[in-house]
Amino acid sequence: MTRRAQGVVGLLLAVMASVGCRAPGTGAAPGIAVASDTLRGVVRLVGSEPMATLAVFPAAGDPVVPQGADAELLRSLTGIEVVVRGRVTFDCAADAGPRGARIFELASFRVRAVGGVRAVDGILTRVDSGWRLVTLEGEQIAIAFLAPMMRLQEGARVYFVGPFDRAPSTYGIIKAAVR
Amino acid sequence: MRATRGRRGLACAALLVLAACGGGGATPPQAPAVATVTVSPGAPVLTVGLTQQLTAVVQDVNGSVLARAVTWSSNAPLVASVSATGLATALTVGSATISATASGVIGTAAVTSLVAPLITGVSPATLVPGAIATITGAGFDATIANDTVTVQGVLAPVVSATVTQVSFVVPCAMSGAVGVRVRTRVGPSALFATTLQGIARTIPVGQAWVSPDVTTAACTELAVSATPARYLVAVFSNATSANTLTDVDVGGNPTGLAPDPTPAQGLQQGTVPTDPRSAEQRRQDAAHYAFLERERQWFATARPRGITMNARVATGAGRAVALGDMRSTYFTFTVGCSDSSQVVRGKAIYVGTRSIIWEDSANTLQSASLPALATSYQRIGQQFDSEQYASDSATFGDPLRRDAQTDGDGKVHMVFTQRLNGSGAAAYVTACDQFTRGPGLYGSNLGEYFYGNVPTTATPNVNSTASPDGWFAFMGRTVAHEVKHIISMASRVANGAPSFEASWLEEGTARHAEEGWVRSRMHNTPWKANRGFGTAAANGLFCDFALGDATCLAGDATHRPSWGMRRHFDEILPKLTQPWNWSPYGDGSGQSGSVFYQTTWSLVRYAMDRYAVSENAFLTGLVNATSVGVTNLSAQAGVPIDQLIGGWGLALYADDYPGLAGASADIGFATWNLRDIYAGLHAQPAWSGRYPTTFPIAPTVLGWGAFAQRVTALRGGAHMYFELQGTPAQNQLISLRSIAGDGTTPGTIRIAITRLQ
């Protein structure tokens, strides 16, 4: 999906989210009949601890609350811009925001930007004597220089910030390598 | 380059046949067949007009070298010719394949013929670090990666290239005459003389400068005079995520290609820092972290279940409460808002003007049979009614702002239950209490509630939160903290904000609720009073760290014992000892201890001391905003977040720096004297083990001139400190570059500098 298309979908979801949501277990209103919804926004943890809630904030409109196995991984990405894919529902995480927040059944996500600078995530892979980032779409991106700390993270899901024609010096770990 | 002959197999087969049929008769020895011809170098790059001797090695199938005649030829003799002895000559720019043939087997070398790079001009005439400049001339390589540009020996990132032009980012080099050079695969050009003029920054003693962007951060030229001087340099990341890490090389007066840097202090040295926390604190942190993990699990799995309401429970919210009344309260801490299965049966043991205290009837210790506990509860309630309600209201807003829409009783409810003990949380507030009970919110108590843990042993011990007196000392300021959360949530609901506040800022400002009450009622410390550690007689910070001190207890019997501001200044210690590793934007993955509570508190304290018109207006503004996090904080301060993070970083170290008089407000905390506070802790026998020096931040000390330091894994919003000291001989350059050595600067990197001497 192009960036423009993502923006359109994000705006659509934002408008839908502002219409309101229903609490879980009420009525028979189905989730939106779209196989895969996409939303671009910044991951934030909101509210007071320890009852804080993870939400994804689009540029406009109300946040959504991602749920699902991969939602846990977003915990390490607060403050970072991502694209989430899955299904937005009418169900409401009522305690997540003053107006409630739609629950987003998260199927997958991609890191897109840090502080407005493009970022790419994938699996850190060693190929011969070099390193590559293998995106979830299968694209292989050669990494000109890998930060020393990241050399211990072969097999981890990570992200790098900045253009890849230079060595990326800003990075993060989404899911650490299993040793 | 090596080649093999296709008919080699046939020859071998023929030899085998002959051997099999020999029948013992004499057979003339066969000359070994040529299997490969290898030409080296295989891909020479030659300058036009120059020569390169090529060699050919002829081998048989076993790798044995054979003496065979070799014939040389070029497929493009106008580009590169070759003599009968293998001497290649580059004639014009282009490519040619040179072949060596022996017994029909061919080996080749791919010759690239180039002209040596020649610089005829550099534009602009005066180079500016960080700006784009263009070299014109000839012999450059159209592939960016094959052109290396240096300015005064310092690598410059190339951004575009043709054979006649190369554009590059002017690197960090000292102002003055410089030589520019281009190196291609052929070799280097001659130096081209031009000039470079950076901005020589003059930073007076006590003043500060914060880079507004990465371009200015990449190269700083300090204008210095030949007198003893001391500067604090804070390199920081402007990423707004605690888990975003950046590596950067910090160079002083770079005059050549980056040397191997010396590791600066920190994790990059491969050492595991000593955990500054006490064993008890570590235990509590671990419990807290475990709780958070359970919460995460709950959010992922339990909430969607929509557990039905327990019809037997009626909270009785809204009814007038009298002492001794019993009430059931939903306890959603472990099960979530949608679940009404957990109920605390509480007894009203305090009914005041603004608060009601409910004591869980299942608690091990009951106030009815333990006077010391009854007293602690009473003091908590009275303290809130007479002081904290007003303090929190003035600072943030009325916690009962939505009372008419909730339970309409004009009270804040404090539910003290042992169910919370051992969870790692001393107290909590849940947003679901702001909403009407119903689907997904069956656990809502619809009112202004917070929940706290309780003491479990009757034995007095002011230093243990398990004892009634020690619990009171801790819980007293916790009430102000938790009620701030109620205010924040009520305000956002009332204002129709799209979201609650980001957790890091919510918790950091809740520390300000504690501070507001403690300063006004206990320490008697006005805003910007620059208060230090104090003494027992002055009822200051000293008493917050010496809970059992008789003078403190006697001097303020209303509030003491109390932790006061202890958590603010003590639990920030990891940030002070490992400043690169702790972010205000939350604890990073694998970190525990909620260090960010006080780290963010400190950031907000700086922002208010430096930029606010009044503390209350600033904090009320944060609570009533519809934006969150960095956007909210930056808007209230009226400056970009880079300015806040940079200035705050300087202030953490430079505040009340010894001998630094007349310092700018940019580099200090006007309300607190950090140097005096930590020197005071260092001087206390009970605390000197945790504070072995008079001040916990220890910058890496550097001399003037050339230096190379590497910073790795710098977290978003975190700092690495350097102190430049000595007598400078000339202006000082500080460059920040990628550790990959490609001359670029990570986009998240910024720098802040102040002169201390």
Interface residues (C-beta under 8 A of the other chain):
Chain A: R22 A23 P24 G25 T26 R44 L45 V46 G47 S48 E49 P50 M51 A52 T53 L54 A55 F57 G61 D62 P63 Q67 G68 A69 A71 E72 R75 S76 L77 T78 G79 I80 D91 C92 A93 A94 D95 A96 G97 P98 R99 A101 I103 V114 G115 V117 A144 F145 A147 P148 M149 V161 G162 R166 A167 S169 T170 Y171 G172 I173 A176
Chain B: P157 S237 N238 A239 T240 S241 A242 N243 T244 L245 T246 D247 V248 Q268 H288 F291 L292 E295 R296 F299 A300 R303 P304 R305 G306 F333 C337 S338 G424 A425 Y428 V429 T430 A431 C432 Q434 F435 G438 P439 G440 L441 H485 S488 M489 R492 V493 N495 G496 A497 P498 S499 F500 E501 A502 S503 W504 E506 E507 A510 Y585 G586 S589 S594 V628 G629 V630 T712 A713 G716 S738 I739 A740 G741 D742 T744 P746 G747 T748
